[in-house]
Amino acid sequence: MIELNQEEQSLLDSVESGQWQSKPDLAQRKLFLQQCTQQQLAEQTAHLDIALSKRDFEMLKSFAVKDCVNNYQTFAKGIVHRYLQERLDMAG
């Protein structure tokens, strides 16, 4: 038999007495966490070099500042990610 410390025994007792209840949205939460994990595991970066018009580049930097994003490259990455995710959701 495994020896439990006082805290572990207290937790076991509370589980066995029915004090713990599953959340009603457990399936949704599990799916969300799985998606987050998959995204983190898949987050290998690739670089993309694009040429923008000076006007578009200045607008990009301006919108990044307005959205309180310190780095316009991070802002651009977010735009591309949201666009691709919406396309996947529409196709899905």
DSSP file (Angstrom, degrees, kcal/mol; ACC not computed):
  #  RESIDUE AA STRUCTURE BP1 BP2  ACC     N-H-->O    O-->H-N    N-H-->O    O-->H-N    TCO  KAPPA ALPHA  PHI   PSI    X-CA   Y-CA   Z-CA
    1    1 A M              0   0    0      0, 0.0     2,-0.3     0, 0.0     0, 0.0   0.000 360.0 360.0 360.0 142.6    0.0    0.0    0.0
    2    2 A I        -     0   0    0      1,-0.0     2,-0.5     0, 0.0     0, 0.0  -0.608 360.0-127.8 -81.1 134.8    1.2    3.5   -0.8
    3    3 A E        -     0   0    0     -2,-0.3     2,-0.4     6,-0.0    -1,-0.0  -0.710  25.3-160.3 -81.8 127.5    1.9    5.8    2.1
    4    4 A L        -     0   0    0     -2,-0.5     2,-0.1     2,-0.0     0, 0.0  -0.855  12.4-129.5-107.8 143.2    0.1    9.2    1.8
    5    5 A N     >  -     0   0    0     -2,-0.4     4,-2.7     1,-0.1     5,-0.2  -0.294  39.8 -92.0 -79.4 177.8    1.0   12.3    3.6
    6    6 A Q  H  > S+     0   0    0      1,-0.2     4,-2.2     2,-0.2     5,-0.1   0.893 126.0  47.6 -60.6 -43.1   -1.7   14.2    5.5
    7    7 A E  H  > S+     0   0    0      2,-0.2     4,-2.3     1,-0.2    -1,-0.2   0.923 113.2  48.0 -65.1 -44.7   -2.5   16.5    2.6
    8    8 A E  H  > S+     0   0    0      1,-0.2     4,-2.6     2,-0.2    -2,-0.2   0.911 112.2  49.5 -62.9 -42.4   -2.8   13.6    0.1
    9    9 A Q  H  X S+     0   0    0     -4,-2.7     4,-2.7     1,-0.2    -1,-0.2   0.891 109.3  52.2 -64.0 -39.6   -5.0   11.6    2.5
   10   10 A S  H  X S+     0   0    0     -4,-2.2     4,-2.1    -5,-0.2    -1,-0.2   0.917 110.9  47.3 -62.6 -43.7   -7.2   14.6    3.0
   11   11 A L  H  X S+     0   0    0     -4,-2.3     4,-2.2     2,-0.2    -2,-0.2   0.926 112.5  49.4 -63.3 -44.7   -7.6   15.0   -0.8
   12   12 A L  H  X S+     0   0    0     -4,-2.6     4,-2.8     1,-0.2     5,-0.2   0.923 110.6  50.4 -60.4 -44.8   -8.3   11.3   -1.3
   13   13 A D  H  X S+     0   0    0     -4,-2.7     4,-1.6     1,-0.2    -1,-0.2   0.901 110.0  50.0 -60.2 -41.7  -10.9   11.4    1.5
   14   14 A S  H  <>S+     0   0    0     -4,-2.1     5,-2.2     2,-0.2     6,-0.5   0.873 112.4  47.3 -68.3 -35.6  -12.7   14.4   -0.1
   15   15 A V  H ><5S+     0   0    0     -4,-2.2     3,-1.5     1,-0.2     5,-0.3   0.945 112.9  48.2 -67.4 -47.7  -12.8   12.7   -3.5
   16   16 A E  H 3<5S+     0   0    0     -4,-2.8    -2,-0.2     1,-0.3    -1,-0.2   0.762 107.4  56.2 -66.7 -24.9  -14.1    9.4   -2.0
   17   17 A S  T 3<5S-     0   0    0     -4,-1.6    -1,-0.3    -5,-0.2    -2,-0.2   0.453 117.8-110.2 -87.1  -0.1  -16.8   11.2    0.0
   18   18 A G  T < 5S+     0   0    0     -3,-1.5    -3,-0.2    -4,-0.2    -2,-0.1   0.655  78.4 130.8  86.1  15.3  -18.2   12.8   -3.2
   19   19 A Q      < +     0   0    0     -5,-2.2     2,-0.4    -6,-0.2    -4,-0.2   0.699  56.1  78.4 -74.6 -17.6  -17.1   16.4   -2.4
   20   20 A W        -     0   0    0     -6,-0.5     2,-0.4    -5,-0.3     0, 0.0  -0.781  62.2-174.3 -95.9 133.2  -15.6   16.7   -5.9
   21   21 A Q        -     0   0    0     -2,-0.4     2,-0.1     0, 0.0    -2,-0.0  -0.971  25.7-115.8-126.9 141.8  -17.9   17.4   -8.8
   22   22 A S        -     0   0    0     -2,-0.4     0, 0.0     1,-0.1     0, 0.0  -0.464  35.8-110.5 -70.5 145.8  -17.2   17.5  -12.6
   23   23 A K    >   -     0   0    0     -2,-0.1     3,-1.3     1,-0.1     4,-0.2  -0.503  21.7-125.3 -72.1 146.8  -17.7   20.9  -14.2
   24   24 A P  T 3  S+     0   0    0      0, 0.0     3,-0.3     0, 0.0    -1,-0.1   0.794 110.1  48.8 -65.6 -26.5  -20.7   20.9  -16.6
   25   25 A D  T 3> S+     0   0    0      1,-0.2     4,-2.6     2,-0.1     5,-0.2  -0.018  72.8 124.5-101.6  30.3  -18.5   22.1  -19.5
   26   26 A L  H <> S+     0   0    0     -3,-1.3     4,-2.7     1,-0.2    -1,-0.2   0.883  71.4  51.6 -59.7 -41.9  -15.7   19.6  -18.9
   27   27 A A  H  > S+     0   0    0     -3,-0.3     4,-2.2     1,-0.2    -1,-0.2   0.914 112.2  46.4 -62.8 -42.8  -15.8   18.3  -22.5
   28   28 A Q  H  > S+     0   0    0      2,-0.2     4,-2.6     1,-0.2    -2,-0.2   0.916 113.4  48.6 -65.2 -43.1  -15.5   21.8  -24.0
   29   29 A R  H  X S+     0   0    0     -4,-2.6     4,-2.6     2,-0.2    -2,-0.2   0.905 110.9  50.8 -63.7 -41.8  -12.7   22.7  -21.6
   30   30 A K  H  X S+     0   0    0     -4,-2.7     4,-2.2    -5,-0.2    -1,-0.2   0.921 111.2  48.0 -61.9 -44.6  -10.9   19.5  -22.4
   31   31 A L  H  X S+     0   0    0     -4,-2.2     4,-2.4     2,-0.2    -2,-0.2   0.917 111.5  50.9 -62.1 -44.0  -11.2   20.2  -26.2
   32   32 A F  H  X S+     0   0    0     -4,-2.6     4,-2.3     1,-0.2    -2,-0.2   0.928 111.6  46.8 -59.1 -46.9   -9.9   23.8  -25.7
   33   33 A L  H  X S+     0   0    0     -4,-2.6     4,-2.3     1,-0.2    -1,-0.2   0.858 110.9  52.4 -66.6 -35.0   -6.9   22.6  -23.7
   34   34 A Q  H  X S+     0   0    0     -4,-2.2     4,-2.7     2,-0.2    -1,-0.2   0.916 109.9  48.8 -64.7 -42.3   -6.1   19.9  -26.3
   35   35 A Q  H  X S+     0   0    0     -4,-2.4     4,-2.5     2,-0.2    -2,-0.2   0.905 111.0  50.1 -64.3 -41.4   -6.3   22.6  -29.1
   36   36 A C  H  X S+     0   0    0     -4,-2.3     4,-2.4     2,-0.2    -1,-0.2   0.919 111.8  48.3 -61.7 -43.4   -4.0   24.8  -27.0
   37   37 A T  H  X S+     0   0    0     -4,-2.3     4,-2.5     2,-0.2    -2,-0.2   0.926 111.3  49.4 -63.4 -45.3   -1.5   22.0  -26.5
   38   38 A Q  H  X S+     0   0    0     -4,-2.7     4,-2.0     1,-0.2    -1,-0.2   0.902 111.1  50.4 -60.5 -41.2   -1.6   21.1  -30.2
   39   39 A Q  H  X S+     0   0    0     -4,-2.5     4,-0.7     2,-0.2    -1,-0.2   0.915 110.8  48.6 -63.9 -42.9   -1.0   24.7  -31.2
   40   40 A Q  H >< S+     0   0    0     -4,-2.4     3,-0.6     1,-0.2    -2,-0.2   0.905 112.8  47.8 -64.0 -40.9    2.0   25.0  -28.8
   41   41 A L  H 3< S+     0   0    0     -4,-2.5    -1,-0.2     1,-0.2    -2,-0.2   0.837 114.0  47.3 -68.4 -31.8    3.5   21.7  -30.1
   42   42 A A  H 3< S+     0   0    0     -4,-2.0     2,-3.1    -5,-0.2    -1,-0.2   0.508  79.9 111.6 -87.3  -4.2    3.0   22.8  -33.7
   43   43 A E    <<  +     0   0    0     -4,-0.7     2,-0.5    -3,-0.6    -1,-0.2  -0.273  33.9 143.7 -75.2  60.6    4.5   26.3  -33.1
   44   44 A Q        -     0   0    0     -2,-3.1     2,-0.2     1,-0.0    -3,-0.0  -0.850  47.9-127.0 -91.7 136.0    7.6   25.9  -35.1
   45   45 A T        -     0   0    0     -2,-0.5     2,-0.4     2,-0.0    -2,-0.0  -0.569  25.2-173.5 -92.6 148.4    8.3   29.1  -36.8
   46   46 A A        -     0   0    0     -2,-0.2     2,-0.3     2,-0.0     0, 0.0  -0.968  24.9-123.4-129.7 148.1    8.9   29.8  -40.4
   47   47 A H        -     0   0    0     -2,-0.4     2,-0.4     2,-0.0    -2,-0.0  -0.719  20.0-167.2 -99.1 144.8   10.0   33.2  -41.7
   48   48 A L        -     0   0    0     -2,-0.3     2,-0.6     2,-0.0    -2,-0.0  -0.991   3.5-163.2-131.1 122.5    8.1   35.2  -44.3
   49   49 A D        +     0   0    0     -2,-0.4     2,-0.3     2,-0.0    -2,-0.0  -0.931  18.6 171.4-106.7 122.3    9.6   38.2  -46.1
   50   50 A I        -     0   0    0     -2,-0.6     2,-0.5     2,-0.0    -2,-0.0  -0.944  28.6-133.0-129.1 152.2    7.1   40.4  -47.8
   51   51 A A        -     0   0    0     -2,-0.3     2,-0.3     6,-0.0    -2,-0.0  -0.909  26.0-173.8-104.3 126.9    7.3   43.7  -49.5
   52   52 A L        -     0   0    0     -2,-0.5     2,-0.0     1,-0.0    -2,-0.0  -0.831  32.4-100.9-114.0 154.9    4.6   46.2  -48.6
   53   53 A S     >  -     0   0    0     -2,-0.3     4,-2.7     1,-0.1     5,-0.2  -0.398  37.5-113.0 -65.7 155.8    4.0   49.6  -50.0
   54   54 A K  H  > S+     0   0    0      1,-0.2     4,-2.4     2,-0.2     5,-0.2   0.893 118.9  53.1 -58.5 -39.4    5.3   52.4  -47.7
   55   55 A R  H  > S+     0   0    0      2,-0.2     4,-2.3     1,-0.2    -1,-0.2   0.933 110.5  45.6 -62.5 -47.2    1.7   53.4  -47.1
   56   56 A D  H  > S+     0   0    0      1,-0.2     4,-2.6     2,-0.2    -2,-0.2   0.893 112.3  52.4 -63.0 -39.9    0.6   49.9  -46.0
   57   57 A F  H  X S+     0   0    0     -4,-2.7     4,-2.2     2,-0.2    -2,-0.2   0.916 110.6  46.5 -62.9 -44.0    3.7   49.6  -43.9
   58   58 A E  H  X S+     0   0    0     -4,-2.4     4,-2.3     2,-0.2    -1,-0.2   0.888 112.5  50.6 -66.6 -38.6    3.0   52.8  -42.1
   59   59 A M  H  X S+     0   0    0     -4,-2.3     4,-2.9     2,-0.2     5,-0.2   0.910 108.4  52.9 -64.6 -41.5   -0.7   51.9  -41.6
   60   60 A L  H  X S+     0   0    0     -4,-2.6     4,-2.1     1,-0.2    -2,-0.2   0.934 111.5  45.1 -58.4 -47.7    0.4   48.5  -40.2
   61   61 A K  H  X S+     0   0    0     -4,-2.2     4,-2.0     1,-0.2    -1,-0.2   0.890 112.8  51.9 -64.3 -38.8    2.7   50.2  -37.6
   62   62 A S  H  X S+     0   0    0     -4,-2.3     4,-2.4     1,-0.2    -2,-0.2   0.922 110.3  47.0 -64.7 -44.8   -0.1   52.7  -36.8
   63   63 A F  H  X S+     0   0    0     -4,-2.9     4,-2.1     2,-0.2    -1,-0.2   0.866 108.7  56.1 -65.7 -35.2   -2.7   50.0  -36.2
   64   64 A A  H  <>S+     0   0    0     -4,-2.1     5,-3.1    -5,-0.2    -1,-0.2   0.932 109.2  46.4 -61.2 -44.6   -0.2   48.1  -34.0
   65   65 A V  H ><5S+     0   0    0     -4,-2.0     3,-1.8     1,-0.2    -2,-0.2   0.926 110.9  52.0 -62.9 -44.8    0.3   51.1  -31.8
   66   66 A K  H 3<5S+     0   0    0     -4,-2.4    -1,-0.2     1,-0.3    -2,-0.2   0.837 110.5  48.7 -61.8 -32.6   -3.5   51.7  -31.6
   67   67 A D  T 3<5S-     0   0    0     -4,-2.1    -1,-0.3    -5,-0.2    -2,-0.2   0.286 117.6-115.3 -89.9  10.8   -4.0   48.1  -30.5
   68   68 A C  T < 5 +     0   0    0     -3,-1.8     2,-0.6     1,-0.2    -3,-0.2   0.839  66.0 146.4  59.8  36.9   -1.2   48.5  -27.9
   69   69 A V      < -     0   0    0     -5,-3.1    -1,-0.2    -6,-0.2    -2,-0.1  -0.926  38.9-156.0-103.7 121.1    1.1   46.0  -29.6
   70   70 A N  S    S+     0   0    0     -2,-0.6     2,-0.5     1,-0.1    -1,-0.1   0.779  77.9  51.4 -68.7 -27.6    4.7   47.0  -29.2
   71   71 A N     >  -     0   0    0      1,-0.1     4,-2.0    -7,-0.1     3,-0.3  -0.947  65.1-155.6-120.0 119.4    6.0   45.2  -32.2
   72   72 A Y  H  > S+     0   0    0     -2,-0.5     4,-2.6     1,-0.2     5,-0.2   0.793  97.6  59.2 -63.5 -26.7    4.4   45.6  -35.7
   73   73 A Q  H  > S+     0   0    0      2,-0.2     4,-2.4     1,-0.2    -1,-0.2   0.903 105.5  47.6 -68.5 -39.5    5.7   42.2  -36.7
   74   74 A T  H  > S+     0   0    0     -3,-0.3     4,-2.1     2,-0.2    -2,-0.2   0.901 112.0  51.0 -63.8 -40.7    3.8   40.6  -33.8
   75   75 A F  H  X S+     0   0    0     -4,-2.0     4,-2.0     2,-0.2    -2,-0.2   0.926 110.5  48.0 -61.8 -46.2    0.8   42.5  -34.9
   76   76 A A  H  X S+     0   0    0     -4,-2.6     4,-2.4     1,-0.2    -2,-0.2   0.896 109.6  53.3 -62.7 -40.8    1.2   41.4  -38.6
   77   77 A K  H  X S+     0   0    0     -4,-2.4     4,-2.5     1,-0.2    -1,-0.2   0.906 108.5  50.5 -60.3 -41.4    1.6   37.8  -37.4
   78   78 A G  H  X S+     0   0    0     -4,-2.1     4,-2.7     2,-0.2    -1,-0.2   0.882 108.5  51.7 -64.5 -39.1   -1.7   38.1  -35.4
   79   79 A I  H  X S+     0   0    0     -4,-2.0     4,-2.4     2,-0.2    -2,-0.2   0.944 112.3  45.5 -62.3 -48.2   -3.5   39.4  -38.5
   80   80 A V  H  X S+     0   0    0     -4,-2.4     4,-2.6     1,-0.2     5,-0.2   0.920 113.4  50.3 -62.3 -43.8   -2.3   36.5  -40.6
   81   81 A H  H  X S+     0   0    0     -4,-2.5     4,-2.6    -5,-0.2    -2,-0.2   0.933 111.7  46.8 -61.2 -47.1   -3.2   34.0  -37.9
   82   82 A R  H  X S+     0   0    0     -4,-2.7     4,-2.5     2,-0.2    -1,-0.2   0.909 112.5  50.8 -62.5 -42.1   -6.7   35.3  -37.4
   83   83 A Y  H  X S+     0   0    0     -4,-2.4     4,-2.1    -5,-0.2    -2,-0.2   0.940 113.2  44.6 -60.4 -48.4   -7.3   35.4  -41.2
   84   84 A L  H  X S+     0   0    0     -4,-2.6     4,-2.3     1,-0.2    -2,-0.2   0.888 112.5  51.7 -65.4 -39.2   -6.2   31.8  -41.6
   85   85 A Q  H  X S+     0   0    0     -4,-2.6     4,-2.5    -5,-0.2    -1,-0.2   0.901 109.4  49.8 -64.6 -40.8   -8.1   30.6  -38.6
   86   86 A E  H  X S+     0   0    0     -4,-2.5     4,-2.4     2,-0.2    -2,-0.2   0.900 110.2  51.1 -63.8 -40.3  -11.3   32.3  -39.9
   87   87 A R  H  X S+     0   0    0     -4,-2.1     4,-2.0     2,-0.2    -2,-0.2   0.906 111.2  47.7 -62.8 -41.8  -10.8   30.6  -43.3
   88   88 A L  H  X S+     0   0    0     -4,-2.3     4,-1.7     2,-0.2    -2,-0.2   0.909 111.4  50.6 -65.3 -41.4  -10.4   27.3  -41.6
   89   89 A D  H  < S+     0   0    0     -4,-2.5    -2,-0.2     1,-0.2    -1,-0.2   0.892 111.7  47.7 -63.9 -39.2  -13.5   27.8  -39.5
   90   90 A M  H  < S+     0   0    0     -4,-2.4    -1,-0.2     1,-0.2    -2,-0.2   0.859 115.8  44.3 -68.8 -35.0  -15.5   28.8  -42.6
   91   91 A A  H  <        0   0    0     -4,-2.0    -1,-0.2     1,-0.2    -2,-0.2   0.753 360.0 360.0 -77.7 -24.2  -14.2   25.7  -44.6
   92   92 A G     <        0   0    0     -4,-1.7    -1,-0.2    -5,-0.2    -2,-0.1   0.390 360.0 360.0 -64.2 360.0  -14.7   23.4  -41.6
